[in-house]
């Protein structure tokens, strides 16, 4: 399993702690340190939709200029902004053996663990 995110993100910290306490082995990919794989990000956008992968609630999005924000109208433009500004990518994204997950929800992840989907 691979967890994508940013090391200092509070939500990523909670997700990693959850996995560690559950004894789930994973590899961590830090967008800030390891970069963003555009093809992989495009696959996540294809699976979850660009509106789910692009985090418009965070401070990075709010700091972008108005023209950039208004220019995001489809998956292609969203991918360009996310690759240039990795902090606007919803975190974490988990690439699992059986299923992928976006965001951290302890209840959903607990259920996924019980179903064997989170591994």
URRAUR-V115407 format. One record per helix or strand. SS is the DSSP state (H for helix, E for strand). FROM is the first residue (numbers start at 0). TO is the last residue. If there is no record, write none. Layout:
BEGIN
ss->{SS;SS}
from->{FROM;FROM}
to->{TO;TO}
END
This chain:
BEGIN
ss->{E;H;E;H;H;H;E;H;H;H;H;E;E;E;H}
from->{1;9;26;30;37;49;53;58;65;74;85;88;92;99;105}
to->{4;20;29;33;47;52;53;62;69;83;87;88;94;101;114}
END
